């Protein structure tokens, strides 16, 4: 499946900086080399969001790429992590992507009586 690029910021009158666009495109290209489909959305705040899988979304500000790991910290809290190079981010995100595909997150309302 080819990667998709969405120009969401176009509708709000904001255009992300060239560095944001380039870093998001580089990250998407590195993910595609690993056969990981991704979708790029440009946000109102000038950042880009790169969606890989349910529960796995990377944010790009032109200098840093950050995301919340599907794994928990040692204390059981959300673990936010980052990378500054798209190749490094793609490598680490690929590990999370594989783990989520093997063991998907429960959907909304999972575990509730109903």
C-alpha positions, 0 to 999 in steps of 0.5 A: 500500500503506498504512503499517503500525504494529506495537506490538512493545513491547506484548509486552515490557511496555515502552511507548515515550515519547509523543515517540518515538511521535509522531516515528515517526508524523510520519516515517511520514506524511511518507514516505506523502505521498511514496508510500513505504510504511513499517513502524514497530516499537517496540523494547525500548530505547524507540526506534522503527525505521521500515523502508522497504526492505531495507537502509534502516532509520531509528531514532527516539529522540524527538529524532533520526532516524538511519540508515545511508546505502546510500552509502559515505563517502569512505573507503569506510565505512558512512555514518551520518546523521541529521535532527531534523525528520521532514520533512527525514528523509523527504526524505533517506530518499526519495532513498535509497529511490529509489536502492535501488529502482533498484539493490537491494543484493545478497542474502545470499551474492551473489557467492559460488560455490555 
